[in-house]
């Protein structure tokens, strides 16, 4: 009896200490939900049929791929789809179908291909939300927008697609012909290295950043991410070089070819500024060509810088899901909107 009481006492003390030391799980905050415009198509997600119906009206089909609670999706819907001049362009020239990349509804892409909404994410290689896929009247992808775009940038993309300019030019060339406002003067940063030969073998992954004088968000990048200690820690994992995307400076690309930053940005079809392309061992692994707040920006850098892409090759979402749970289990909150 004496030993039984002792054992019970040990269990009770163990329970008390477990309770005292238990960590309250963290929370995900900063998520925002926007109500989609009523003029989005009420689709059965038979995309081939939606394309045909759009074709009958001489329109393109736009797939708006989103995630519930995504702050970038909220910003895109409120600014890009609602209450601005773009709204009429979209309604006149596009049918819009929403697809939740975590959804489980059946999507019929064509007569030979059916999958879930979540599988569509991998089919179109979605690494950002929102992602907007433009399909022509033959159900072929003609352009894909990764992440949030400013009102003016989105307008250029809409006009690029509706005018079928993709048949004879690139978005970069089309955009260069538009009236643009100078927004930015290039700034230096201690992380930037003087690298002109990108083909040299290196131990670290290589991060190549492109900016230009028309960049709307470059000042925000320098005043925000590039002063954030968490981001700077991740940048230390890379050799970092920044180029003016309009420069004709002589450089050598990762494949050993002579080129210029201007030509290389066009070759990479990098239309977003500030655009970031990350290479490892001479191969492009990922690019950041969309607005990202600190949590996701650091996560994308860490995914490549610490080479987590080798363990999670299918999608950065797989890595972020594991990393997110680790942070929450430690009791820390994750703010998606800062």
Helices and strands as residue ranges (DSSP letters): H 2-21, E 28-29, H 47-56, E 60-66, H 71-75, I 76-81, H 86-93, E 94-100, E 106-110, E 113-116, H 117-123, E 131-135, E 141-146, H 151-162, G 165-167, H 171-176, E 205-211, H 218-223, G 225-227, H 229-235, E 238-244, E 250-252, E 258-260, H 261-267, E 275-280, E 283-288, H 294-305, G 308-310, H 316-329, E 334-335
